[in-house]
Every structure is written in C-alpha cells, then in structure tokens.
Amino acid sequence: MAIPGLKKPDHIGFTVPNLDEAITFFQELFEFELAYQFGPFASDDNWMTDHLNVNPRAEITKIAVMNAKGINLEIFEYADTVERNKTVPNNADIGGHHLAFYVEDMNAAVSYLREQGIQVLGEPTTMTEGPTGGESWVYFMAPWGMQLELVSYPNGKAYAYHSAVALFDPR
C-alpha cells in the first residue's frame, strides 16, 4: 500500500558550498527560474538533529527554490559553524547521486557545455542494446563538484517494448 494521497515528486534537495554560484549556474546554463530564497535558519535545541538529521548547532545560511522545468530544486547552503563533510560523494559512494536532464540534441548540448568551460566527462555514450537501447548520455560536473548528466532518446528506449511500466518521458 502506498503513502495515502501520494501524487508526484515535488523537489530534489541538495547542499552546495555557495548558493549564489549554484543559482547563477542553473539560471545561465539551464534557464531555471529562482522562485524564492530564505534563511538563515538555526536552533538552540535539538530541532536540527530531530528534523534534518544534522548537527544540532548546524546553521542553514540560505535556501533557494528554483523551477527546474518539471520538478523544483531546493538548494541549501550551510554555514561552517560545525564540522561537516565537505567532500562531494561520487556515484560509487553511499549517498552518491546525480541529476539528469533531457536534451533533444546531445552533440549541441555537449558543445555548449564545453564552450561554457564546463567539465564534460568523456564523450557521449550511445546505448545500442538492453533496456536503455536508444539512449545516449554523458556526465558533466557543476563548478562545486556535483555530478550532472545529459540524456537523450529521441526515438524512445528499448525497455518500452517489453515493460508494462511506462517511465516519465520528458520528450
């Protein structure tokens, strides 16, 4: 049984070292829109631990919420008031993650990223077999080290011919 009243994803939340840099990055490269910002936020009791699973003395400097064309981004910046891990996890780490964005023209998108000085990891990979047959993808890095991905499958993915489950399709 699912969570009562469950609808659709609302947002993806993540922490960055510099909120202004992240906002500019997503505005300039993706044309995401900033809806609002607020903060700071801290607590003198255990609220931060009880509700956010962080050090009780942690302080959120600012939070920004952006419209990411189909889902919202909730981006946090924490102050250096307490010891915390400042190493960005990679995909093999527990808690590793990436955000993926659909593009219509992979080559044009990769060229654009490189022209902007964005580190692209290798060349796009095109899947020719298996459930992701028909998809091309490439990873790239945000200035603060977060892994991001571009995906494209203009003619769909092979899994759709064999699965009763339809995945969200941004095309």
Salt bridges, closest charged atoms under 4 A:
ASP10 OD2 - HIS11 ND1 2.86
ASP20 OD1 - LYS62 NZ 3.16
GLU74 OE1 - HIS11 NE2 2.90
ASP80 OD1 - ARG84 NH2 2.90
ASP80 OD1 - LYS86 NZ 3.09
GLU123 OE2 - ARG114 NH2 3.25
GLU135 OE2 - LYS157 NZ 3.19
GLU149 OE1 - HIS98 NE2 2.84
ASP169 OD2 - ARG171 NH2 2.48
